[in-house]
Amino acid sequence: MESVQNNPRHIASAVVYFFLSTVITWYFIVCAENLYHFDQGKMLLSCAIAGAKWAIQIGAAFLFLKEKRWPFIASLGFTCFVGSCVLIPFCINPIRDMMLDKGFLYSLIASVAVMLVLYYRSVRAARISIGWYFLWLGCLAAAISLQLTVVFHVVKIS
């Protein structure tokens, strides 16, 4: 019998979900390039920060979850993918125009709200410690803080 840990379906799903999520997130960032003052370095940094919170979770899963790692990582990939899909309406000009100047922010809030629920469900379905959810919340808080301080300079550090 094949090990759950090495199930090719979970591995392939995780790779596809995270790849598509990265593409969609990058497209979202490109659609908002004026908010980055057309600075590709800031855009890449923003995408890297968004991806880092997932990389930390994937790394932790590899270190600590053993046989549950791939099903959990695939579930995280799905969560990330759905969160990225929520960003797509902002990329459609008529919708973006209707959302006025707050569309970028509203899209991000909606994406995070959806991912909060899906991540929690992933943790419960994997029957792992709720601490994983809190670790992700910490990564999310750090990512938001970095975006606000380093990328957008909304919050000044004295």
Solvent accessible surface area in square Angstrom, and as a share of the most:
residue,aa,sasa,rsa
1,M,240,1.07
2,E,103,0.46
3,S,52,0.34
4,V,77,0.44
5,Q,51,0.23
6,N,83,0.43
7,N,38,0.19
8,P,83,0.52
9,R,159,0.58
10,H,30,0.13
11,I,56,0.28
12,A,55,0.43
13,S,32,0.21
14,A,3,0.02
15,V,93,0.53
16,V,77,0.44
17,Y,59,0.22
18,F,34,0.14
19,F,128,0.54
20,L,69,0.34
21,S,2,0.01
22,T,76,0.44
23,V,74,0.43
24,I,27,0.14
25,T,22,0.13
26,W,67,0.24
27,Y,114,0.43
28,F,5,0.02
29,I,6,0.03
30,V,54,0.31
31,C,28,0.17
32,A,1,0.00
33,E,66,0.30
34,N,88,0.45
35,L,73,0.36
36,Y,3,0.01
37,H,141,0.63
38,F,136,0.57
39,D,59,0.31
40,Q,112,0.50
41,G,46,0.44
42,K,47,0.20
43,M,9,0.04
44,L,100,0.50
45,L,70,0.35
46,S,5,0.03
47,C,23,0.13
48,A,60,0.47
49,I,15,0.07
50,A,26,0.20
51,G,35,0.34
52,A,47,0.36
53,K,17,0.07
54,W,12,0.04
55,A,61,0.48
56,I,90,0.46
57,Q,0,0.00
58,I,43,0.22
59,G,31,0.30
60,A,13,0.10
61,A,0,0.00
62,F,84,0.35
63,L,131,0.65
64,F,143,0.60
65,L,17,0.09
66,K,130,0.55
67,E,95,0.42
68,K,71,0.30
69,R,37,0.13
70,W,39,0.14
71,P,39,0.25
72,F,1,0.01
73,I,3,0.02
74,A,9,0.07
75,S,37,0.24
76,L,0,0.00
77,G,0,0.00
78,F,88,0.37
79,T,1,0.00
80,C,13,0.08
81,F,45,0.19
82,V,34,0.20
83,G,1,0.01
84,S,5,0.03
85,C,41,0.24
86,V,40,0.23
87,L,9,0.05
88,I,63,0.32
89,P,53,0.33
90,F,10,0.04
91,C,10,0.06
92,I,80,0.40
93,N,89,0.45
94,P,89,0.56
95,I,56,0.28
96,R,57,0.21
97,D,101,0.52
98,M,148,0.66
99,M,47,0.21
100,L,139,0.69
101,D,138,0.71
102,K,107,0.46
103,G,0,0.00
104,F,23,0.10
105,L,92,0.46
106,Y,115,0.44
107,S,6,0.04
108,L,65,0.32
109,I,101,0.51
110,A,43,0.33
111,S,4,0.03
112,V,34,0.20
113,A,51,0.40
114,V,51,0.29
115,M,15,0.07
116,L,54,0.27
117,V,90,0.52
118,L,30,0.15
119,Y,0,0.00
120,Y,95,0.36
121,R,151,0.55
122,S,7,0.04
123,V,0,0.00
124,R,121,0.44
125,A,82,0.63
126,A,21,0.16
127,R,204,0.74
128,I,19,0.10
129,S,71,0.45
130,I,59,0.30
131,G,36,0.34
132,W,28,0.10
133,Y,31,0.12
134,F,121,0.50
135,L,75,0.37
136,W,0,0.00
137,L,55,0.27
138,G,42,0.40
139,C,14,0.09
140,L,14,0.07
141,A,57,0.45
142,A,54,0.42
143,A,9,0.07
144,I,78,0.40
145,S,59,0.38
146,L,82,0.41
147,Q,30,0.13
148,L,66,0.33
149,T,22,0.13
150,V,65,0.37
151,V,1,0.01
152,F,51,0.21
153,H,87,0.39
154,V,103,0.59
155,V,72,0.41
156,K,153,0.65
157,I,142,0.72
158,S,157,1.01
